[in-house]
Amino acid sequence: MVPAVTGFRCRQIEKTDIDAVATLLARGFPGRTRQFWLQAFAQLTAREPPRGLPKYGYLLEGDGVVAGAVLLICSTMRAGDAIATRCNLSSWYVEPAFRAYAPLLVSQALRHKDVTYLNVSPAPHTRPIIEAQGFSRYCDGVFVAVPMLNGLFGGPTVQVFDAQRQPEVAFDPADREILLEHAAHGCISLWCSTRERAYPFVFRPRWVKVGVPCAQLIYCRDIGEFVRFAGPIGRVLARHGRPFVIIDANGRIPGLIGWFSRDSMPKYYKGPQRPRLGDLAYTEYAVLGL
């Protein structure tokens, strides 16, 4: 039975809704505390979304009570020579008694046809649902690498250093902006510098399985660049206490030591731009620490 409510509607989350939505999400995701969600909203508050897109996401409400919510993390990224707008749908929850209204929330969140929408952490039971909503899988699993083992007895001569230090060789200013903004979100942002140019890399510290410390690759210009510099980067990450690196993949990655885990952390998209592997910039992993 769907409860009878008056004035039921879907609208953008406003700053005054944060307390109520944080309480709702804490009920919907028991593994995360209300304080965690308040901190997540603080991160979203500090960001400015592309024009015309929501700062926080959308909520369902009736009789003045918040019954559902979905967070959206909206950003613009380069896609070749163009600029693409994308939104990461994150932390979608509707109270059980109001699930019949969930399509209203989804249709509102997905209404911009020129935006690419990402779902990078779908629970197994929701995957058929999001596929029915028109999402396509672009990442089948993850490759877990031990990059510090690469090039122990040779390899490229490079310097790996923190993003706060400006490279003395050529680099893309847009990459530096990505590195610094992700460092502010708690990521490990690094330059890998050769004598010709500097290459950007962003990692998110994570704990997986039974407390195994890892670093998740959030951003690089190309997976091949990570493979090329895996040894020096891996040894820097190991000094951060992160000997394993999780990389989005559709199979084994030649040139890296590790293993491929199919159907682990698959990722989906809907919209005009198919995401590339090695680019989770400004998604929930980076911004919210999920």
Number of C-alpha atoms within 10 A of each C-alpha: 6 10 9 9 11 10 9 15 15 23 15 19 20 14 11 8 13 16 14 13 26 21 16 20 23 18 15 18 14 9 9 13 14 20 13 17 22 17 13 18 22 13 15 20 13 9 17 14 19 14 9 7 20 20 23 26 25 23 27 25 20 17 12 12 12 20 24 25 30 23 25 27 25 27 20 15 15 10 13 7 6 7 10 16 20 28 28 22 24 22 18 20 22 21 18 12 11 17 14 13 19 21 11 14 22 18 12 15 23 16 9 15 10 12 20 20 27 27 22 21 20 19 9 12 8 11 19 11 12 18 14 10 14 11 19 18 17 20 22 18 21 24 22 23 25 22 26 24 17 22 14 10 6 8 13 12 10 15 16 20 16 16 24 13 10 12 19 12 11 13 17 11 9 10 19 23 12 19 26 18 19 23 21 13 16 15 23 23 24 26 26 21 21 18 11 9 14 23 22 23 27 26 28 26 20 18 13 10 6 6 8 11 17 24 27 25 26 25 26 21 15 15 18 14 14 25 18 16 24 25 22 24 23 24 20 18 22 19 10 14 13 22 20 21 26 22 24 28 24 18 15 18 20 9 13 20 17 18 14 20 18 16 13 16 17 23 22 22 25 24 19 14 15 16 20 15 20 21 19 22 22 24 24 21 22 25 23 20 15 15
